Amino acid sequence: MKHQRLGTTGLEVSDVGLGTFEWGHRVDDQVAQRLVDEYKDAGGNLIELPSSATISAEVLGQLRLPEEILLLARVGVSMSEPDHIEVGLGRSRILSQVDTLLRTVGRDHLDVLVLDVFDAEVDRAETASAIETLLTLGKIRYVGVSHHTGWQLAEMRGAGIPVACAVAEYSLLNREAEAELVPAADYAGVALIAGAGLGRGVLTDKYRNATPQDSRLAGELSEYAGAYLDERSNRVLAGVRRAATALGVSTLDIALAFNRQHGIASTLVSPRTPAQLAEVTGSEVELADEIAEVLDQISWSPSA
């Protein structure tokens, strides 16, 4: 697995990040430990905690976590009740959520703190002050943003927040970030981390003939995965299959190679089993220019 710097910082991250979205749900602590160990052995070093990640953080706190593993965690979103979501980047919320995360995972700092919402109501100076406090105290090392547009990224940096990376959904099935966020990030030297880099699982081609009973499409996340089972996505996936067949690899290999070739610092994936993880960490395909060009053409859309 390759490592590269996060934007213009000195922090190096692996080109595949381990998501914990399913931990505490369909991934128990024993499987999670295997995933961490095998991910680290394969050269991975970045673990992501999703927004409002109480259960995932609790599982992570029970594991043996190598010191070289970097933690990327999101703040700004909280759920006081299962059906009540609160968002904001006020000082109190940020400091409180960071302290809770650190206690739960059993570490003294977070390597990358991601502001998971753009808060138009709170003065950016207040958010910047909270970040400065956390950096000064050593509770966080770097800062990222998620669910931000290009101008919102620029505004956060203009307020003095040293944003090092932007997390955005990005894959052959969703290149909307290229319209505004990617140019802004490139100009500022900010790295892009791809969420849902396998097209919410669709780019693994698991849904070609049927819906696996243990898949997201068969469960409570059916709308999430099903959004990429439309006519346009089918056309893109057909092209990805042709490229995979020509190279003698899997569609997953093509998806990860495409992201690497488009300058993605790290692609976040959330495998549920060691077998799924091995397929991801063992993927080292490089695309020839002519194949990359065809994939670029078939996956581009006017909205991107």
C-alpha positions as CSV (number, residue, x, y, z in Angstrom):
1,M,0.0,0.0,0.0
2,K,1.4,3.4,-1.0
3,H,1.7,6.4,1.4
4,Q,1.7,10.0,0.5
5,R,1.6,13.4,2.2
6,L,-1.7,14.9,3.2
7,G,-1.8,18.0,1.0
8,T,1.2,20.2,1.9
9,T,1.5,18.8,5.5
10,G,4.2,16.5,6.7
11,L,1.6,13.8,7.6
12,E,1.7,10.7,5.4
13,V,-1.4,8.6,4.9
14,S,-2.0,5.3,3.2
15,D,-3.9,5.4,-0.1
16,V,-6.7,3.3,1.5
17,G,-8.3,4.3,4.8
18,L,-10.2,1.9,7.0
19,G,-13.8,3.0,7.7
20,T,-15.6,1.8,10.8
21,F,-19.2,2.5,9.6
22,E,-20.3,-1.1,10.4
23,W,-18.5,-1.5,13.6
24,G,-20.8,-2.3,16.5
25,H,-23.5,-3.3,14.1
26,R,-22.5,-6.0,11.5
27,V,-18.9,-6.0,12.7
28,D,-18.2,-7.2,16.2
29,D,-15.1,-6.4,18.2
30,Q,-13.3,-9.7,17.4
31,V,-13.7,-9.1,13.6
32,A,-12.8,-5.4,14.1
33,Q,-9.5,-6.5,15.8
34,R,-8.7,-8.8,12.8
35,L,-9.4,-6.0,10.4
36,V,-7.1,-3.6,12.3
37,D,-4.3,-6.1,12.5
38,E,-4.5,-7.2,8.9
39,Y,-4.9,-3.6,7.7
40,K,-1.8,-2.5,9.5
41,D,0.2,-5.5,8.3
42,A,-0.8,-4.6,4.7
43,G,0.7,-1.1,5.2
44,G,-2.5,0.8,6.1
45,N,-2.3,3.6,8.7
46,L,-5.6,5.6,8.6
47,I,-8.8,4.7,10.5
48,E,-11.9,6.8,10.1
49,L,-14.6,7.3,12.7
50,P,-17.9,8.4,11.1
51,S,-20.0,11.3,12.3
52,S,-21.8,10.6,15.6
53,A,-19.6,7.6,15.9
54,T,-20.5,6.6,19.5
55,I,-20.7,2.8,18.8
56,S,-17.7,2.7,16.5
57,A,-15.6,4.6,19.0
58,E,-16.6,2.3,21.8
59,V,-15.6,-0.7,19.7
60,L,-12.3,1.0,18.8
61,G,-11.6,1.7,22.4
62,Q,-11.7,-2.0,23.2
63,L,-9.1,-2.9,20.6
64,R,-5.3,-3.2,20.6
65,L,-4.5,-0.3,18.3
66,P,-0.9,0.1,17.1
67,E,0.6,3.5,17.8
68,E,1.4,4.1,14.1
69,I,-2.3,4.0,13.3
70,L,-3.7,7.5,12.6
71,L,-7.3,8.4,13.7
72,L,-9.5,10.6,11.6
73,A,-12.6,11.5,13.5
74,R,-15.5,13.8,12.7
75,V,-17.2,16.4,14.9
76,G,-20.1,18.9,14.4
77,V,-22.9,16.4,14.3
78,S,-24.6,14.9,17.4
79,M,-27.7,12.9,18.2
80,S,-29.2,13.4,21.6
81,E,-32.0,11.1,20.5
82,P,-32.1,8.4,17.7
83,D,-34.3,10.6,15.6
84,H,-33.0,14.0,16.5
85,I,-29.8,15.3,14.8
86,E,-28.1,18.4,15.9
87,V,-25.3,20.2,13.9
88,G,-23.0,23.1,14.5
89,L,-19.4,24.2,15.0
90,G,-19.7,26.2,18.2
91,R,-16.8,26.1,20.6
92,S,-18.7,24.1,23.2
93,R,-19.8,21.4,20.8
94,I,-16.4,21.0,19.3
95,L,-14.4,20.8,22.5
96,S,-17.0,18.5,24.2
97,Q,-17.1,16.1,21.3
98,V,-13.3,15.9,21.0
99,D,-13.0,15.2,24.8
100,T,-15.7,12.5,24.5
101,L,-14.0,10.9,21.6
102,L,-10.6,10.8,23.3
103,R,-12.0,9.2,26.4
104,T,-13.9,6.6,24.4
105,V,-11.0,5.5,22.2
106,G,-8.4,5.8,24.9
107,R,-6.0,8.1,23.2
108,D,-4.6,11.5,24.1
109,H,-5.0,13.0,20.6
110,L,-6.8,12.7,17.3
111,D,-4.5,12.8,14.3
112,V,-7.1,14.5,12.0
113,L,-10.2,16.3,13.3
114,V,-12.8,16.7,10.5
115,L,-15.4,19.4,10.8
116,D,-18.3,17.5,9.4
117,V,-20.7,20.4,8.6
118,F,-20.5,24.0,7.5
119,D,-22.1,26.1,10.1
120,A,-23.3,29.4,8.6
121,E,-24.7,30.7,11.9
122,V,-21.7,30.5,14.2
123,D,-19.0,33.1,13.6
124,R,-16.0,31.4,11.9
125,A,-13.7,33.1,14.5
126,E,-15.4,31.0,17.3
127,T,-14.8,27.8,15.4
128,A,-11.2,28.9,14.7
129,S,-10.6,29.7,18.3
130,A,-11.8,26.2,19.3
131,I,-9.4,24.6,16.8
132,E,-6.5,26.7,18.0
133,T,-7.2,25.6,21.6
134,L,-7.2,21.9,20.6
135,L,-4.0,22.3,18.5
136,T,-2.3,24.2,21.4
137,L,-3.3,21.5,23.9
138,G,-2.1,18.8,21.6
139,K,-5.5,17.1,21.5
140,I,-5.5,17.2,17.7
141,R,-2.7,17.3,15.1
142,Y,-4.4,18.3,11.8
143,V,-7.8,19.6,10.6
144,G,-10.1,18.6,7.8
145,V,-13.6,19.5,6.6
146,S,-16.4,17.4,5.1
147,H,-19.7,18.4,3.4
148,H,-18.1,21.7,2.4
149,T,-18.2,23.4,-1.0
150,G,-15.2,25.0,-2.5
151,W,-16.1,28.5,-1.3
152,Q,-16.9,27.2,2.2
153,L,-13.4,25.5,2.3
154,A,-11.9,28.8,1.3
155,E,-13.8,30.7,3.9
156,M,-12.7,28.3,6.7
157,R,-9.1,28.7,5.7
158,G,-9.6,32.4,5.4
159,A,-10.7,32.4,9.0
160,G,-7.4,31.0,10.1
161,I,-8.4,27.3,10.3
162,P,-5.5,25.3,8.9
163,V,-7.5,22.9,6.8
164,A,-5.3,20.1,5.5
165,C,-7.8,17.8,3.8
166,A,-11.4,17.7,2.6
167,V,-13.5,14.6,2.8
168,A,-16.0,14.2,0.0
169,E,-17.8,11.3,-1.7
170,Y,-15.8,10.5,-4.8
171,S,-15.7,7.6,-7.2
172,L,-16.4,6.6,-10.8
173,L,-20.1,6.9,-10.0
174,N,-19.9,10.3,-8.3
175,R,-17.4,13.0,-9.5
176,E,-19.4,16.0,-8.3
177,A,-16.5,17.2,-6.2
178,E,-14.6,18.0,-9.3
179,A,-17.0,20.9,-10.2
180,E,-15.9,23.2,-7.3
181,L,-14.3,21.5,-4.4
182,V,-11.4,19.9,-6.2
183,P,-10.2,23.1,-7.8
184,A,-10.5,25.0,-4.5
185,A,-8.6,22.2,-2.7
186,D,-5.9,22.0,-5.3
187,Y,-5.4,25.8,-5.2
188,A,-5.0,25.8,-1.4
189,G,-2.8,22.6,-1.3
190,V,-5.6,20.7,0.5
191,A,-5.7,16.9,0.1
192,L,-8.9,15.2,-1.0
193,I,-10.0,12.1,0.9
194,A,-12.6,10.0,-0.9
195,G,-15.6,8.8,1.0
196,A,-17.7,6.0,-0.6
197,G,-14.8,5.4,-3.0
198,L,-16.3,2.1,-4.1
199,G,-19.6,3.7,-5.1
200,R,-21.3,2.6,-1.9
201,G,-20.3,-0.9,-2.7
202,V,-21.8,-0.9,-6.2
203,L,-18.4,-0.8,-8.0
204,T,-17.5,-4.2,-6.5
205,D,-20.2,-5.5,-8.9
206,K,-21.8,-7.5,-6.1
207,Y,-25.3,-6.6,-7.3
208,R,-24.8,-7.7,-10.9
209,N,-26.9,-10.9,-10.7
210,A,-28.7,-10.6,-7.4
211,T,-28.8,-8.8,-4.1
212,P,-26.7,-10.6,-1.4
213,Q,-28.7,-11.0,1.7
214,D,-25.9,-9.6,3.9
215,S,-25.4,-6.5,1.7
216,R,-26.4,-2.9,2.4
217,L,-28.9,-3.0,-0.4
218,A,-30.8,-5.9,1.4
219,G,-30.8,-4.0,4.7
220,E,-31.6,-0.7,6.2
221,L,-29.2,1.1,3.9
222,S,-31.0,0.0,0.7
223,E,-31.7,3.6,-0.3
224,Y,-28.1,4.6,0.2
225,A,-26.7,1.8,-2.0
226,G,-29.7,1.8,-4.4
227,A,-29.0,5.4,-5.4
228,Y,-26.3,4.1,-7.7
229,L,-28.3,1.4,-9.3
230,D,-29.8,3.7,-11.9
231,E,-29.3,3.8,-15.7
232,R,-26.3,6.1,-15.7
233,S,-24.5,4.0,-13.1
234,N,-25.2,0.9,-15.0
235,R,-23.6,2.4,-18.1
236,V,-20.5,3.4,-16.1
237,L,-20.3,0.0,-14.5
238,A,-20.5,-1.7,-17.9
239,G,-17.4,0.2,-19.0
240,V,-15.7,-0.6,-15.7
241,R,-16.4,-4.3,-16.3
242,R,-14.9,-4.1,-19.8
243,A,-11.7,-2.5,-18.4
244,A,-11.5,-5.1,-15.7
245,T,-11.9,-7.9,-18.2
246,A,-9.2,-6.4,-20.5
247,L,-6.7,-6.2,-17.6
248,G,-7.7,-9.5,-16.0
249,V,-8.6,-7.8,-12.7
250,S,-11.7,-7.0,-10.7
251,T,-14.0,-4.0,-10.9
252,L,-12.9,-3.0,-7.4
253,D,-9.3,-2.8,-8.7
254,I,-10.4,-0.4,-11.5
255,A,-12.3,1.7,-9.0
256,L,-9.4,2.1,-6.6
257,A,-6.9,2.7,-9.5
258,F,-9.1,5.4,-10.9
259,N,-9.1,7.3,-7.6
260,R,-5.4,7.0,-7.2
261,Q,-4.8,8.3,-10.7
262,H,-7.1,11.3,-10.0
263,G,-5.0,12.5,-7.1
264,I,-7.0,11.1,-4.2
265,A,-4.9,11.0,-1.1
266,S,-6.8,8.2,0.5
267,T,-9.9,6.3,-0.4
268,L,-12.1,5.3,2.6
269,V,-13.5,1.8,2.5
270,S,-15.6,-0.1,5.1
271,P,-15.0,-3.9,4.7
272,R,-17.0,-6.1,7.0
273,T,-14.7,-9.2,6.7
274,P,-11.0,-10.0,6.4
275,A,-11.6,-11.4,2.9
276,Q,-13.1,-8.1,1.7
277,L,-10.2,-6.2,3.3
278,A,-7.6,-8.4,1.6
279,E,-9.2,-7.7,-1.8
280,V,-8.8,-3.9,-1.1
281,T,-5.4,-3.9,0.4
282,G,-4.0,-6.2,-2.3
283,S,-5.2,-3.9,-5.1
284,E,-2.2,-2.3,-6.9
285,V,-3.5,-1.9,-10.4
286,E,-2.2,1.0,-12.5
287,L,-4.3,2.2,-15.5
288,A,-2.7,2.7,-18.9
289,D,-3.4,6.2,-20.2
290,E,-5.9,5.0,-22.9
291,I,-7.9,3.0,-20.4
292,A,-7.9,5.9,-17.9
293,E,-9.1,8.3,-20.7
294,V,-12.0,6.0,-21.6
295,L,-13.1,5.7,-17.9
296,D,-12.8,9.4,-17.5
297,Q,-15.1,10.0,-20.4
298,I,-17.8,7.4,-19.5
299,S,-17.9,8.5,-15.9
300,W,-18.1,12.2,-16.5
301,S,-21.4,13.9,-16.2
302,P,-22.5,17.6,-16.6
303,S,-23.2,17.9,-12.9
304,A,-19.6,17.1,-12.1
